[in-house]
């Protein structure tokens, strides 16, 4: 996966286009990710106890990985991700500044 949990990403399309945030969860099979505070949708909840009222709660929805771009921690620009192998290790690299991510 080119984008992992904890990465800072920029959203390329959708209602939050241009905003950036931290990835909180990645769904590998669906190729989607949750970004904190982005792509919020309203979810209606039922009252569970007697006397309690139902409410609308904002919940983050998953965004397709093709609509996210990784922000390089070194050059702080949105970039594509490449891979390099060093011995037995494989690590991600920034395509713009060639540094390890």
N, C-alpha and C positions, 0 to 999 in steps of 0.2 A: 504494500500500500504506500502510495506517495504521500498521503496525509495521515497523520497519526493523532492520537489523543494528546492534548497539551500544546499542539501547534497553534500558532497565530495565523489566521487566514483572512483573505479579503474576499468578499462576495462579489462575483462577476455579473450575476443577473438575478432578476426577481425584484420583489418589493423593497429589499434591503440592499440593493446594488450600491457598491462603493463603500459600504461599512466593513469594519473588520472586528474580529472577535476570536475567542479561544475555543478550540474544539473540545467538547466535553465527552463525546462518545462517537465511535465510528462503527457503522454496520457494514461489514465486509461483503457479505453475499448480495445485499441490496445496492452496494456502492453509494451509500449515503452517510451523512454525518450530522450530528447535532452541534450547533454553535451557540454558546451562551448568550442569551439576550437577543438573538436574531431569529427571524422567521416565526414570530409568535402568532399562535392561533388561539381563538377563544374556545374553551371547552366548558360545556354546561354540566354542572354536578347536581345530583339529586340531594335532597335533604336526607340525612341518615338517621338522625334522632328526632323524636317528637318535639315540635316547637322550633326546630332549626329550619332555616330558609335555604333554598337552592341558590346557587351562585354561578357566575361565569368566571373561570380561571384562565389566565394566559399561560399557555404551555408552548415550549419551543418545538417546532416540527423539523423533521429531517430535511436536509438540503442535499441534492445530488453532488457528488464529488467533482463532476465536470464543471460545476458552477462555482467552485472554490479555487483560489490560488494561494499557495503557501507564501507567507512573508518571511524573507530571509532574516535571521537574527543579526547577521553581520552588516549587510548593506541596507536593511530595512525596506526593501522593495518587493512587490509581488513578483514571484518568479516561477518558472517551471522547475521540475525536480529531475536530476540525473542521478545515476548510480556509479560508484567506483568501488573496486575491491582492493583492499590492502591486506595481503596475506590471506587469512581465512575469514576476515571480516568484510562485510558489504555495508557501505554507508551512503546516505543521501548527500547530494551536492547541489549547490545553487548554480543554475545555468548562467546567471549574470556575472557573479563575482568569483565563481569556481571554488568557493569555500565549503567546508563541511557543515551540514545542517544538524 
